[in-house]
Amino acid sequence: MPWKCSVCGAENPDDADRCLVCGTPRDIEPRATEAETTAGMPGRTMAEAQAPEAAEAVEAETETPGEAESMEAATAEHGVPETPSPEAGEAEQTAGTEAPPNPRTHRYYLVVINSPVTELMGMKIPLQFEVYGRISLGRSLENVIVVPDPSVSRRHALVYIEDDKVVLEDLGSTNGTYIYDPGEAVFRRVDRAVLKPGMLVRLGEATVLRVEAEPLV
């Protein structure tokens, strides 16, 4: 008998041990509070908000074509723009001439705009460079920010400070890292990019994050 995932609500076949959308084990208990339902991402960066069982649920052993295909419905539902042919390389945001805020005087955040786990949408994740130095993103629990998306690689990308700028670097991920080009209204695949407030970043096929920055007080 098909079963319904207690985290994202997706219908799964009876022989599936984990949810084909978010990777949650079949027998995991539903979370009791709203705070717990939004605690699957990130890992240690949001340790005060994340329940241990939520962290365990996001681990998936392999990336398979079937898992990636399961994300298409979620991507279409939330209106992620289509991806053109990948154009790998280093990218800089060309719109505007203002320099990005200095990460030593501003706190940078990643806001979840789209995710296969809908409960995570709207979550605001601080980039705590003073704690971690270099912040890794990926599906594996070894990352600083854990991304519960089967189309995201185990170690997908790295964010760090270089020359007083916040840099995003792809770690050779399978499904790529993308920056949204508002002029062409498409996501473009990049190997490396300087992040600025307002930019949209896509990891894999479904997870979209918006960059924000606020002055430190």
C-alpha positions as CSV (number, residue, x, y, z in Angstrom):
1,M,0.0,0.0,0.0
2,P,1.4,3.4,-0.9
3,W,2.4,5.6,2.1
4,K,2.6,9.3,2.7
5,C,5.8,11.0,3.9
6,S,5.3,12.6,7.3
7,V,7.7,15.5,6.4
8,C,6.8,16.7,2.9
9,G,3.5,14.8,2.3
10,A,4.7,13.1,-0.9
11,E,3.0,9.8,-1.9
12,N,5.5,6.9,-2.1
13,P,5.3,3.2,-3.3
14,D,5.0,0.5,-0.7
15,D,8.5,-0.9,-1.4
16,A,10.2,2.5,-0.8
17,D,12.2,2.7,2.5
18,R,12.7,6.4,2.2
19,C,10.6,9.3,0.7
20,L,11.6,9.7,-3.0
21,V,11.2,13.5,-2.6
22,C,12.9,14.5,0.6
23,G,14.7,11.3,1.7
24,T,12.9,10.9,5.0
25,P,12.8,7.3,6.3
26,R,9.4,5.6,6.1
27,D,9.0,5.1,9.9
28,I,10.1,8.6,11.1
29,E,7.5,10.1,13.5
30,P,6.0,13.5,12.5
31,R,7.4,16.5,14.3
32,A,5.3,18.0,17.1
33,T,6.0,21.7,16.6
34,E,6.4,24.2,13.8
35,A,10.0,24.9,14.8
36,E,10.8,21.2,14.5
37,T,9.2,20.9,11.0
38,T,11.5,23.7,9.7
39,A,14.7,22.3,11.2
40,G,16.0,20.1,8.4
41,M,18.3,22.7,7.0
42,P,21.0,23.7,7.9
43,G,23.0,21.3,10.1
44,R,25.3,22.8,12.7
45,T,24.7,26.5,11.5
46,M,21.2,26.4,12.9
47,A,22.0,23.9,15.7
48,E,19.8,25.7,18.2
49,A,16.7,25.1,16.0
50,Q,17.5,21.6,14.5
51,A,16.1,18.5,16.0
52,P,18.5,15.5,15.8
53,E,15.9,13.3,14.1
54,A,15.4,15.9,11.3
55,A,19.1,15.9,10.6
56,E,19.1,12.1,10.3
57,A,16.2,12.2,7.9
58,V,18.0,14.2,5.2
59,E,20.8,11.7,4.7
60,A,20.6,9.8,1.4
61,E,23.2,7.2,0.4
62,T,23.3,7.7,-3.4
63,E,22.2,10.1,-6.2
64,T,20.2,8.2,-8.8
65,P,18.3,9.4,-11.9
66,G,15.1,8.3,-10.2
67,E,15.7,10.6,-7.3
68,A,16.4,13.5,-9.6
69,E,13.3,12.8,-11.6
70,S,11.2,12.9,-8.5
71,M,12.1,16.6,-8.1
72,E,10.5,17.7,-11.4
73,A,7.0,18.0,-9.9
74,A,8.2,20.1,-6.9
75,T,10.2,22.3,-9.2
76,A,7.2,22.9,-11.5
77,E,4.8,23.5,-8.6
78,H,6.9,26.4,-7.2
79,G,7.7,28.0,-10.5
80,V,11.5,27.7,-10.7
81,P,12.7,29.1,-14.1
82,E,13.9,26.6,-16.7
83,T,17.6,26.0,-16.9
84,P,19.4,26.7,-20.1
85,S,22.4,24.8,-21.4
86,P,25.1,24.9,-18.6
87,E,27.7,27.6,-19.1
88,A,30.3,26.7,-16.5
89,G,32.8,29.3,-15.4
90,E,33.4,32.1,-12.9
91,A,30.5,34.5,-12.7
92,E,30.2,38.1,-11.3
93,Q,26.8,39.8,-11.0
94,T,26.8,42.5,-13.7
95,A,23.6,44.4,-12.7
96,G,24.5,47.4,-10.7
97,T,27.9,49.0,-9.9
98,E,27.8,49.0,-6.1
99,A,30.2,46.8,-4.3
100,P,28.7,44.1,-2.1
101,P,28.6,44.8,1.7
102,N,31.7,43.8,3.5
103,P,31.1,40.5,5.3
104,R,33.2,41.7,8.2
105,T,30.7,44.5,8.9
106,H,27.5,42.7,7.6
107,R,25.9,39.4,8.4
108,Y,25.1,37.4,5.2
109,Y,22.1,35.1,5.1
110,L,20.7,32.5,2.7
111,V,16.8,32.5,2.6
112,V,15.1,29.3,1.3
113,I,12.9,30.4,-1.7
114,N,12.3,26.9,-3.1
115,S,12.8,23.4,-1.7
116,P,11.4,19.9,-2.1
117,V,10.7,20.1,1.6
118,T,8.1,22.8,1.6
119,E,8.2,23.4,5.3
120,L,11.7,24.8,4.8
121,M,10.6,27.6,2.5
122,G,11.2,31.0,4.0
123,M,13.9,29.8,6.5
124,K,16.6,32.3,7.0
125,I,20.1,30.7,7.4
126,P,23.0,32.9,8.8
127,L,26.4,32.4,7.3
128,Q,28.5,32.3,10.4
129,F,32.0,32.8,9.0
130,E,33.3,33.8,12.5
131,V,32.5,30.3,13.7
132,Y,33.2,28.0,10.7
133,G,35.4,30.1,8.4
134,R,34.5,28.1,5.3
135,I,30.8,26.9,5.1
136,S,30.0,23.8,3.2
137,L,26.6,23.0,1.7
138,G,25.4,19.6,0.6
139,R,23.1,16.6,1.2
140,S,25.5,14.8,3.6
141,L,25.3,15.4,7.4
142,E,29.0,16.2,7.4
143,N,28.3,19.7,5.9
144,V,27.8,22.9,7.9
145,I,24.5,23.5,6.0
146,V,22.6,20.3,5.2
147,V,20.4,20.5,2.1
148,P,17.6,17.9,2.1
149,D,17.3,17.6,-1.7
150,P,18.2,14.3,-3.6
151,S,19.4,16.3,-6.6
152,V,22.0,18.0,-4.4
153,S,25.4,16.3,-4.1
154,R,26.7,15.0,-0.8
155,R,29.3,17.8,-0.8
156,H,27.9,20.3,-3.3
157,A,29.3,23.8,-2.7
158,L,31.5,26.0,-0.5
159,V,31.0,29.6,0.7
160,Y,33.9,31.6,2.1
161,I,35.3,35.1,2.4
162,E,38.0,36.2,0.0
163,D,39.2,39.8,-0.3
164,D,36.3,41.0,1.8
165,K,33.8,39.4,-0.5
166,V,31.6,36.4,-0.1
167,V,32.4,33.7,-2.6
168,L,30.4,30.7,-3.7
169,E,32.3,27.8,-5.2
170,D,30.9,24.6,-6.7
171,L,32.7,21.5,-5.5
172,G,32.3,19.5,-8.7
173,S,28.6,18.7,-8.0
174,T,26.7,16.3,-10.3
175,N,23.7,18.6,-11.0
176,G,25.5,22.0,-10.7
177,T,25.3,25.3,-9.0
178,Y,23.5,28.2,-10.7
179,I,23.1,32.0,-10.4
180,Y,19.9,33.6,-11.7
181,D,20.4,36.1,-14.5
182,P,17.5,38.6,-14.3
183,G,18.3,40.1,-17.7
184,E,17.8,36.7,-19.5
185,A,15.4,35.4,-16.9
186,V,17.3,32.1,-16.6
187,F,19.7,30.3,-14.2
188,R,23.2,30.0,-15.4
189,R,25.6,27.3,-14.2
190,V,28.7,28.6,-12.5
191,D,31.9,27.2,-11.0
192,R,32.5,30.3,-8.8
193,A,30.6,33.5,-8.1
194,V,30.8,36.5,-5.8
195,L,27.6,36.7,-3.8
196,K,25.6,40.0,-3.4
197,P,22.3,40.8,-1.7
198,G,19.4,40.0,-3.8
199,M,21.1,37.3,-5.9
200,L,19.3,33.9,-6.4
201,V,21.4,30.7,-6.1
202,R,20.1,27.3,-7.2
203,L,21.7,24.1,-6.0
204,G,20.9,21.0,-8.1
205,E,17.4,20.9,-9.6
206,A,15.0,22.3,-6.9
207,T,16.7,24.2,-4.1
208,V,16.7,28.0,-4.6
209,L,18.3,30.4,-2.1
210,R,18.2,34.2,-2.0
211,V,21.3,36.1,-0.6
212,E,20.6,38.8,2.0
213,A,22.9,40.9,4.2
214,E,22.3,43.0,7.3
215,P,24.7,45.3,9.2
216,L,26.3,43.8,12.3
217,V,25.2,45.4,15.6
